[in-house]
Amino acid sequence: MGFFKALLLSILAVVPIAHSASPPATKPVAVIVSEVRVDRFVDRVEALGTLKANESVSVTANETESVSSIYFDDGQRVEAGEILVEMTSAEEHALLEEAQARVAEAERQYERVKSLVAQRSASESLLDERKRDLDTARALLVAIESRLADHLVKAPFAGVLGLRNISPGALVEPGTLITTLDDDSVMKLDFAVPSVFVPDLKLGLGIVAEARAYGNRRFEGEIRSIDSRVDPATRSIQLRALFPNPDRTLKPGVLMQVALLRNPRDALVVPESALLHQGQEHFVMMVGDGDVAERRQVRIGARRLGEVEIVDGLAAGDRVITHGNDKARPGQQIAIKAVDDGTKSLREMLESGR
C-alpha cells in the first residue's frame, strides 16, 4: 500500500495540473441610442364631424312674380347687398311715381299752411290736418318702396353662390330655390365627444382635422362653442370648432376626422422602439456610466406616432437604446454606432456610424 501511494505522488509531481481556460472577453454590443427629450405632448380624442359654412342660406323670392333679369353666374363670389335677381315690377314703379307725387304735393300744402299760421291767417287745426296728410303720403311711399325692394333679390352677406336654378322669364314664388349662398371664409365643424372629457373642455382648445378628400393635409382650428347639455342617450356632448379658410379649400358637407388636442403639457418623450415589455411592466435599456447597459423600469403615459410619453423612471438627457436593446444585457459593454435624433432613417444611421 505504501508502494502505490509513493508511485502516485511521483506521477503527480511529473504531470502538470491543467488549469481551466479563462473565458474570452465579451464583445461589446453595437447599438443605436436616443436622448430622452422634453417635448410638447397632448392627449388626442378622435371624432367625426361634417363641415358647415360660417353662414349659409338658400336664396328664395319674397314675391310671386316672373323673373326679368339675373345678375349672377354659377359659383360667383358676391358682396353683401349685391343684387342677384330682379323680378317684373312695372306696376310697382308706377305706384312709386304716384306716391312720390303725393308726398311732394303734401309737402307743398303743409309748408303753405305753415306760413299762413305764422301770419295768423290759418288755424292750428288746419296745420295739423296737413301734417297728417304729409305723414300718410310718406308712409304710403315707404310701403311701395318696400314692395319694390321685394322684387329685388339681394345677397344677405358676402360669399360664394351655388348653382343657378331659375331662368329669365320663370315664375317664382316664396320658397322657390333660386341658388345657395355660403360664407366660406371660416368653416364650422360640429362633432361630439364622450362626456368623460367635459372637465378638459374649454373654449380655444386646439383641434386638428383631416379628410380623405384632401389627402394628408391637416387643418388646424379651435373650439368656439360647447353645448350646455350632455345627450342623455349617447352620453356625449356637442362641440363646434372654427377653421380659417383663407384659400377657400374647405367645402361645406365634407366629412372630417377630428383629433381634439386636450391636456397640453411638456413631457419626457422617447422613441417607441426603446420600450421593452414584461407582462404589465415596461422597461428600457439605457446607457450607464462607462457605456455599460443598464435596465431601467419606467412608467409610460400617452402615445403618438412612433413616440411614447415617460411619466416616471427617466430624466431629460438620459440615453436609451432604440436598436439593439433586445441583445444588450445589464452590465454588458455596448458600442454606440449612432444617435437617433429623428432626422435620419435606420440605414442612414448605420452607414454614417457613430
C-alpha positions in Angstrom: 0.0 0.0 0.0 2.8 2.4 0.8 4.4 1.5 -2.6 1.3 2.6 -4.6 1.0 5.8 -2.6 4.6 6.7 -3.3 4.1 5.9 -7.0 1.0 8.1 -7.2 2.8 11.0 -5.6 5.7 10.6 -8.1 3.3 10.7 -11.0 1.6 13.9 -9.8 4.9 15.5 -9.4 5.8 14.8 -13.0 2.5 15.6 -14.8 1.5 19.2 -14.5 -2.0 20.0 -13.3 -4.2 21.5 -16.2 -5.6 24.9 -15.3 -9.1 25.8 -16.6 -9.0 28.2 -19.5 -10.2 31.8 -18.7 -13.4 32.8 -20.6 -12.8 35.0 -23.7 -13.6 38.7 -23.3 -17.3 39.6 -24.3 -17.5 41.6 -27.4 -19.4 45.0 -27.0 -22.9 45.0 -28.4 -23.4 47.5 -31.2 -26.5 49.7 -30.5 -28.2 52.9 -31.6 -29.3 55.3 -28.9 -31.6 58.3 -28.5 -31.6 61.0 -25.9 -34.7 61.5 -23.7 -36.1 64.9 -24.6 -38.8 67.3 -23.4 -41.5 67.9 -25.9 -45.0 69.3 -26.1 -47.4 66.5 -25.6 -51.2 66.3 -25.9 -53.9 63.7 -25.4 -55.9 63.0 -28.6 -59.6 62.4 -28.6 -60.8 61.4 -32.0 -64.3 62.0 -33.5 -66.1 62.6 -36.8 -67.8 65.8 -38.0 -69.3 67.4 -41.0 -68.2 70.8 -42.3 -70.6 73.7 -42.5 -70.1 77.2 -43.9 -69.8 80.0 -41.3 -73.1 81.4 -42.7 -75.3 79.5 -45.2 -78.7 80.4 -46.8 -81.0 79.2 -49.5 -81.8 82.2 -51.7 -85.5 82.5 -52.4 -88.0 85.1 -53.5 -90.4 87.1 -51.3 -93.0 87.7 -54.0 -94.8 85.7 -56.6 -93.6 87.2 -59.9 -91.8 86.5 -63.1 -88.0 86.9 -63.4 -87.0 89.9 -65.5 -83.2 89.9 -65.0 -80.5 87.6 -63.5 -77.2 89.2 -62.4 -75.1 86.3 -61.3 -73.4 83.1 -62.6 -72.9 79.7 -61.0 -70.2 79.8 -58.4 -69.8 83.5 -58.4 -68.5 85.4 -55.4 -70.6 88.3 -54.3 -70.6 91.1 -51.7 -73.3 91.8 -49.1 -76.2 93.7 -50.7 -75.3 92.8 -54.3 -78.4 92.4 -56.5 -78.8 88.8 -57.7 -82.2 88.7 -59.4 -84.7 91.4 -60.5 -88.4 90.5 -60.9 -91.0 92.2 -63.0 -92.1 95.4 -61.2 -93.7 97.8 -63.8 -96.8 98.2 -61.6 -94.8 98.9 -58.5 -92.8 101.6 -60.3 -96.0 103.3 -61.5 -97.3 103.3 -57.9 -93.9 104.6 -56.7 -94.2 107.6 -59.0 -97.7 108.3 -57.8 -96.7 108.1 -54.2 -93.7 110.4 -54.8 -96.1 113.0 -56.4 -98.5 112.7 -53.4 -95.6 113.3 -51.0 -94.4 116.3 -53.0 -98.0 117.8 -53.0 -98.5 117.1 -49.3 -95.2 118.9 -48.5 -96.2 121.9 -50.5 -99.6 122.1 -48.8 -98.0 121.7 -45.4 -95.5 124.5 -46.0 -98.2 126.8 -47.4 -100.5 126.4 -44.3 -97.5 126.6 -42.0 -96.7 130.1 -43.4 -100.3 131.1 -43.1 -100.4 130.1 -39.5 -97.3 132.2 -38.9 -99.2 135.1 -40.3 -102.2 134.2 -38.2 -104.2 133.6 -41.5 -104.9 130.0 -40.8 -105.8 127.9 -37.8 -103.5 125.4 -36.0 -106.1 122.6 -36.6 -105.7 123.1 -40.4 -101.9 122.8 -40.0 -102.3 119.6 -38.0 -104.5 118.2 -40.8 -101.9 119.0 -43.4 -99.3 117.4 -41.2 -101.4 114.2 -41.1 -101.8 114.2 -44.8 -98.0 114.5 -45.3 -97.3 111.7 -42.8 -99.8 109.5 -44.6 -98.3 110.2 -48.0 -94.8 109.4 -46.7 -96.0 106.2 -45.1 -97.6 105.1 -48.4 -94.3 105.9 -50.2 -92.3 103.8 -47.8 -94.8 100.9 -48.2 -94.5 101.0 -52.0 -90.6 101.2 -51.8 -90.7 98.2 -49.6 -92.8 96.3 -52.1 -90.5 97.3 -54.8 -87.5 96.2 -52.8 -89.1 92.7 -52.5 -88.8 92.5 -56.3 -85.0 92.6 -55.9 -83.3 89.5 -54.5 -80.0 90.6 -52.8 -77.1 88.7 -51.2 -77.6 89.0 -47.4 -73.9 88.6 -46.8 -70.6 88.1 -48.8 -69.9 84.6 -50.0 -69.9 82.2 -52.9 -73.1 81.3 -54.8 -74.1 77.8 -55.8 -75.8 76.6 -59.0 -78.5 78.8 -60.6 -81.9 77.1 -60.5 -84.0 79.6 -62.5 -84.0 81.3 -65.9 -85.2 84.7 -67.1 -89.0 84.7 -67.5 -89.6 82.0 -65.0 -92.4 82.5 -62.5 -91.1 82.3 -58.9 -92.9 82.4 -55.6 -91.9 82.4 -52.0 -89.9 79.2 -51.3 -88.7 78.7 -54.8 -84.9 78.0 -54.6 -83.0 80.4 -56.7 -79.5 79.5 -55.6 -77.5 78.9 -52.4 -75.0 81.3 -50.7 -72.2 80.3 -48.4 -69.8 82.4 -46.4 -66.7 80.0 -46.6 -64.1 82.4 -45.2 -64.5 80.5 -42.0 -65.8 76.9 -41.7 -67.7 75.3 -38.8 -67.3 71.8 -37.7 -69.8 70.2 -35.3 -68.8 66.9 -33.6 -69.5 65.0 -30.3 -67.1 63.6 -27.7 -67.8 61.4 -24.7 -68.9 63.3 -21.6 -66.0 62.0 -19.6 -63.8 64.6 -21.2 -66.1 67.5 -20.1 -63.6 68.6 -17.4 -60.9 69.1 -20.0 -63.0 71.1 -22.5 -62.6 74.8 -22.8 -63.0 77.5 -25.4 -59.9 78.0 -27.5 -58.8 74.3 -27.2 -57.0 73.3 -30.4 -58.1 70.6 -32.8 -56.6 69.0 -35.9 -58.8 67.7 -38.7 -58.1 65.6 -41.9 -60.3 64.4 -44.7 -59.8 61.8 -47.4 -60.7 64.4 -50.0 -57.6 66.5 -49.1 -55.1 63.7 -48.7 -52.5 64.1 -45.9 -53.2 67.8 -45.5 -54.0 68.8 -41.9 -56.3 71.7 -40.9 -55.9 73.4 -37.5 -58.8 75.0 -35.7 -60.1 75.7 -32.2 -63.2 75.1 -30.1 -65.5 78.1 -30.2 -68.7 76.6 -28.7 -69.6 73.9 -26.2 -73.1 72.7 -25.8 -74.8 73.4 -22.5 -76.2 69.8 -22.2 -74.9 66.3 -22.4 -77.0 64.0 -24.6 -78.6 61.5 -22.1 -78.9 58.8 -24.8 -75.3 58.8 -26.1 -73.6 60.4 -23.0 -71.8 62.7 -25.3 -71.5 66.5 -25.7 -71.6 68.5 -28.9 -68.7 70.8 -29.7 -68.3 73.4 -32.5 -64.9 74.3 -33.9 -63.9 77.0 -36.4 -61.3 76.6 -39.1 -59.9 79.6 -41.0 -60.3 79.0 -44.7 -58.4 81.8 -46.5 -57.7 79.8 -49.7 -61.3 78.5 -49.8 -60.2 74.9 -49.9 -62.7 73.5 -47.4 -66.2 72.9 -48.7 -69.4 72.5 -46.7 -70.6 68.9 -46.3 -67.1 67.3 -46.2 -66.7 64.6 -43.6 -63.7 65.3 -41.4 -61.7 63.2 -39.0 -61.2 65.2 -35.9 -58.5 65.0 -33.2 -59.2 67.1 -30.1 -55.9 68.1 -28.5 -56.6 68.2 -24.8 -54.4 68.4 -21.7 -51.4 70.1 -23.4 -48.2 69.7 -21.4 -44.4 69.4 -21.5 -43.4 65.7 -21.2 -40.4 63.4 -21.4 -40.5 61.6 -24.8 -38.6 58.6 -26.1 -39.0 56.6 -29.3 -41.5 53.8 -29.0 -38.8 51.3 -30.2 -36.9 51.9 -26.9 -39.6 50.2 -24.9 -39.3 46.6 -23.6 -42.3 44.8 -22.1 -42.7 42.2 -19.4 -46.3 41.5 -18.6 -47.8 44.8 -17.5 -44.4 46.4 -16.8 -42.3 48.5 -19.1 -38.5 48.8 -19.3 -35.8 50.5 -21.3 -32.2 49.6 -21.8 -30.2 52.8 -21.1 -26.6 53.8 -21.4 -25.0 53.8 -17.9 -21.6 55.0 -16.8 -18.7 53.7 -18.9 -21.0 52.8 -21.8 -22.5 49.9 -19.9 -26.1 48.7 -20.5 -28.5 49.4 -17.6 -32.0 48.1 -17.4 -34.5 50.7 -16.0 -38.2 50.2 -15.3 -40.4 53.1 -16.5 -44.0 54.3 -16.3 -45.5 55.4 -19.6 -48.2 57.8 -20.4 -49.8 58.7 -23.7 -48.6 57.6 -27.1 -48.4 59.1 -30.5 -47.0 58.0 -33.8 -43.5 56.5 -33.1 -43.2 58.1 -29.7 -44.3 57.5 -26.1 -44.5 59.7 -23.0 -42.4 58.7 -20.0 -44.1 59.6 -16.7 -41.5 58.2 -14.3 -38.1 56.4 -14.4 -36.1 58.6 -16.7 -34.7 62.2 -16.8 -34.1 64.6 -19.7 -30.8 63.9 -21.3 -30.7 60.2 -20.4 -29.6 58.0 -23.3 -31.8 55.0 -24.1 -31.1 52.2 -26.6 -33.6 52.1 -29.5 -31.9 49.4 -31.7 -30.1 46.5 -30.2 -31.9 46.7 -26.9 -33.0 43.1 -27.3 -29.4 41.9 -27.4 -27.9 44.1 -24.7 -27.8 42.7 -21.2 -27.5 44.6 -17.9 -23.8 45.3 -17.1 -22.7 44.4 -20.7 -20.4 46.8 -22.5 -22.0 48.5 -25.5 -20.7 50.2 -28.6 -22.8 53.2 -29.7 -22.9 53.2 -33.5 -25.3 56.2 -34.0 -27.6 58.6 -32.2 -31.2 58.7 -33.3 -32.4 62.3 -33.4 -35.4 61.5 -35.7 -33.9 63.1 -38.8 -32.3 60.0 -40.4 -33.5 56.6 -41.4 -32.1 53.4 -39.8 -30.0 52.7 -43.0 -28.5 56.3 -43.0 -27.6 56.0 -39.3 -25.9 52.6 -39.8 -23.9 54.0 -42.8 -22.8 57.1 -41.1 -21.7 55.2 -38.0 -21.3 56.9 -34.6 
